[in-house]
Structures are given as C-alpha cells and as structure tokens.
C-alpha cells in the first residue's frame, strides 16, 4: 500500500517541521506564555545554549501552572517536561508517529544528527500530510454534505 | 455512461438511467485506491468511537470551566446553551491566549462565553472520515464536536483520526 510504503521511506524532514521557538530554562513561565501567544504556537523547546533540556506545551501550562495556582514568575524548568523524546529529521515518518502515539504527544522535537534541535513536529503537520495523501477523497467535499436540495432547480 | 442494468448509453452526468431509472450516481462516486482511502470514504465518524463530550453551560464562569478541563483531562470543553444545544467550544489554546495570565482570583468574574469560539465546525456521526479529516486539516482543529440535532454527542480528536489511519497501515 502506498501510504504504508511512504510512511516507511519518507523522512520526518518531508513533513516540514516548524522552526523551533525556544526559551532558556531560567525564563519565567510568564515570558514563555507570552512567547507562545505571540508566535501562535502551543509548544516551546527549553534549550540551555544549544542543548535541548526540556519541552513546555500549553497543556503543561494548564495542568502544572493553572491547575495548581503556581505563580507565573516561577521559572520554566520547574514545570517543563525534562529530556523529551525526540526524532531525527532523517528518521522515517513511521517512527515519529509511533513515538507520538506511544507517549500521547502532540509535539515532538526534531533534532539533527548532532542532537541540535532543528524543529518541532506537530500532529497538525501529520494530519496535513495524510490529507494531502488522499487529496481527492479528502478535499472533494460537497459544500454542505447534509443539505441536498429536495427538488431539482431550474425553470 | 453505460447503465449497468439495461446497458443503455446515457448522457454523461445523469443521476439515473433514462431507460430504466437505475441510479447512476454510484458510477461517479470516487472509489478508494487502497485500504486507507476506502476507509476514509466509507467509514463514518461513529466508527472512531467518539469520546463522551465534556460540556459546560454557557453561563459557567471561567474558574469552573478551567477546573473541569483539568479534572477531566481534556483539551477542549463544549459549551451548551439552556436547551443542551452546542453554541461554542473552549480549548487549551483559548486558555493560553486569553486566560493564562489572568490572576486566579479574577477567573470567577469572567464567563466562558467571553473567550470561547462561537459556533464551531462540527461533524455528525454519519459523516465520512474523509470529511472529518478535511475539516481538521483546513480548520487546523485538534478537536471536532460530534453533533446530532444540534446536541453534542461526542468529540473526536486529531489523534483518534491519525491512530485510525496508522493502524490500517500496520495491519
């Protein structure tokens, strides 16, 4: 099957992971929230210099900050997920999907051969890839699938 | 278009055979080329077993809404009016964008209706998976409410759909 083969042979780089936005571990949660908001992303990498040390998602903000009433002046390294699972940009897409599903992740940091973060793969990219794969089935939709006219139009 | 029943040669695009009234629409419907595409075209949203919806009333305040999202461990809650009809959706993204830096004691004085997304795109349990995938891709949604007669009966997430497709590839 074509998709099965492509998932095995296409590399993660083919999904065009979004360039990462990162914050240092000693940034405040408030700064991180502002950065997420201004960049319209739900996920930040926490990098100490060029080394990936953690990941902070909007879900972490919800469950570890808002849920427990933690002040936004605390630092990011107290609420981030340390040492996140990553994929290499040359890994097959299948591996990225398996990791996302296994861990229940919506985002995976993409790293190069040296371990330097080069992007973030979000599940939305995966959806877009799948939709493009079946373009004719997915994009050919009647405008309102339930609203067929009951009578023939015309004079 | 040759009618499969009587063999009459019809004008292309006819809905039914001019000779025997056999339904011809089926000849123009797209067919899946492989298992995944066939599933997208034939299987319905109901087959994904949508999760039970987590709903709040449109009059709920933000404190209760956030508490509910955290208790239920969901990324989005559906907002319903007094009749139980869906009027909006409030997601993690809305939380991050509008609520995250409000002081906790202020949450009670805001209503969920101030920050929710009004009249969200929905699917019905009888819609095809292809339609759900199209809605999610085009709208960049992570959650789609499943609605019957205006009332929410479930939620499907982007992960349900990706899981369904990758499973078909593996088997």
HADDOCK unambig.tbl for C-alpha pairs under 7 A between the chains (distance, minus, plus):
assign (segid A and resid 1 and name CA) (segid B and resid 34 and name CA) 6.50 0.50 0.50
assign (segid A and resid 4 and name CA) (segid B and resid 169 and name CA) 5.16 0.50 0.50
assign (segid A and resid 37 and name CA) (segid B and resid 97 and name CA) 5.83 0.50 0.50
assign (segid A and resid 58 and name CA) (segid B and resid 92 and name CA) 6.76 0.50 0.50
assign (segid A and resid 58 and name CA) (segid B and resid 96 and name CA) 6.52 0.50 0.50
assign (segid A and resid 59 and name CA) (segid B and resid 92 and name CA) 6.89 0.50 0.50
assign (segid A and resid 63 and name CA) (segid B and resid 70 and name CA) 6.31 0.50 0.50
assign (segid A and resid 67 and name CA) (segid B and resid 70 and name CA) 6.53 0.50 0.50
assign (segid A and resid 124 and name CA) (segid B and resid 140 and name CA) 6.72 0.50 0.50
assign (segid A and resid 127 and name CA) (segid B and resid 137 and name CA) 6.16 0.50 0.50
assign (segid A and resid 127 and name CA) (segid B and resid 162 and name CA) 6.94 0.50 0.50
assign (segid A and resid 128 and name CA) (segid B and resid 137 and name CA) 5.58 0.50 0.50
assign (segid A and resid 131 and name CA) (segid B and resid 133 and name CA) 6.61 0.50 0.50
assign (segid A and resid 131 and name CA) (segid B and resid 134 and name CA) 6.82 0.50 0.50
assign (segid A and resid 131 and name CA) (segid B and resid 137 and name CA) 6.97 0.50 0.50
assign (segid A and resid 134 and name CA) (segid B and resid 37 and name CA) 6.53 0.50 0.50
assign (segid A and resid 137 and name CA) (segid B and resid 41 and name CA) 6.59 0.50 0.50
assign (segid A and resid 137 and name CA) (segid B and resid 130 and name CA) 6.32 0.50 0.50
assign (segid A and resid 138 and name CA) (segid B and resid 130 and name CA) 4.78 0.50 0.50
assign (segid A and resid 138 and name CA) (segid B and resid 131 and name CA) 6.29 0.50 0.50
assign (segid A and resid 138 and name CA) (segid B and resid 133 and name CA) 6.73 0.50 0.50
assign (segid A and resid 138 and name CA) (segid B and resid 134 and name CA) 5.45 0.50 0.50
assign (segid A and resid 139 and name CA) (segid B and resid 134 and name CA) 6.14 0.50 0.50
assign (segid A and resid 141 and name CA) (segid B and resid 131 and name CA) 6.86 0.50 0.50
